[in-house]
Amino acid sequence: MLETLYPWIKAFHVIAVIAWMAAMLYLPRLFVYHAALPAGSRVQSETFKVMERRLLKAIMTPAMIVTWILGLWLAWQSGYYAAPWLQAKFALVLAMSGVHGFLSRAVKDFAADRNTRSQRFYRVINEVPTLLMIGIVILAIVKPWG
């Protein structure tokens, strides 16, 4: 049974990762445009608030939860949980989850009109998930250190 279930769980894990990463790359881009709005752009600001909230609540957070649940199951079932490469990957996924938390907080700040960061700041933050993803994918595919 587990032999036939494992590839399905792995497939849904990858699907969840793709959805999570798409949202992690898109949300800071929305912040770039939202932060650049001139004062008094109420209609555009409210539109961005809806887009940001829906992306976070409907895609990003559920995808992260599914990624974690299925990833932990795969690590346990495969026996790789003690492998050094998986420990390193786990650390990077924890960092990605921290970025997720930071972006969640930024959604709340924008929603309350409390954003104090510039569009340039969000352009830089937009690169962090990409760098983490590169490390995660290399560790998952190459599996260095046994």
C-alpha angles and dihedrals in degrees: 000000000000090000090061095039096050098071091047092051089047091051092051090046090056091046090052091048091052092050092047093049093046089055093042089056097042101046097062088047088057088050090054091058094039093052090049094059114117118243112278096031091131099154094048092044092053090049091053091048091056092046093048094047094047093047091051098043102035102037118006102049097039090048091051091050093049090046091054096044096047093039092054090047091051092048091051097044094046094048090230093118091103096044114115093229090055092048089054090047090049090054091052092048088051088053090049088052089052090054087049089055091049091051090048089055090049090054088056092047093051091045090055093042090245101122111135099171127100129239087249090060090054091047088059094043088052089068097053097077089049093054092046091047092053090055093045094050093047091051093047095048104033096035095200120194094037 
